[in-house]
């Protein structure tokens, strides 16, 4: 705890890394959802999308 008080920069770095990791996880979830959604679209023939 004392080290963090003495070095605010390091705690900011850790926080940024944590935020970055959260963003990456969210992006991965979005990509997975989008891929699943595309697979569903492909598995169901929809003429209105083809036209």
C-alpha positions in Angstrom: 0.0 0.0 0.0 2.8 2.4 0.9 4.5 1.9 -2.5 1.3 2.9 -4.3 1.1 6.1 -2.2 4.7 6.9 -3.1 4.3 6.2 -6.8 0.9 7.4 -8.1 2.2 6.8 -11.7 2.4 3.0 -11.1 -1.1 2.8 -9.8 -2.4 4.8 -12.8 -0.5 2.4 -15.1 -2.1 -0.6 -13.3 -5.5 1.0 -13.6 -5.0 1.7 -17.3 -4.0 -1.9 -17.9 -7.1 -3.1 -16.0 -9.3 -0.9 -18.2 -7.5 -2.1 -21.3 -8.1 -5.7 -20.3 -11.8 -5.0 -19.7 -12.1 -3.4 -23.1 -10.4 -6.3 -24.8 -12.7 -8.8 -23.1 -15.7 -6.7 -24.1 -14.5 -6.5 -27.7 -14.0 -10.3 -27.7 -17.5 -10.8 -26.4 -18.9 -8.5 -29.1 -17.0 -10.3 -31.8 -18.2 -13.7 -30.5 -21.8 -12.4 -30.4 -21.5 -11.0 -33.9 -20.1 -14.3 -35.2 -22.9 -16.2 -33.6 -25.4 -13.7 -35.1 -23.9 -14.1 -38.6 -24.0 -17.9 -38.3 -27.7 -17.6 -37.4 -28.3 -15.4 -40.3 -26.6 -17.8 -42.6 -28.4 -20.8 -41.2 -31.8 -19.2 -41.9 -32.4 -18.2 -45.6 -33.9 -14.7 -45.6 -35.0 -13.5 -49.0 -35.4 -9.9 -47.9 -31.6 -9.7 -47.2 -30.7 -11.3 -50.5 -32.6 -8.8 -52.6 
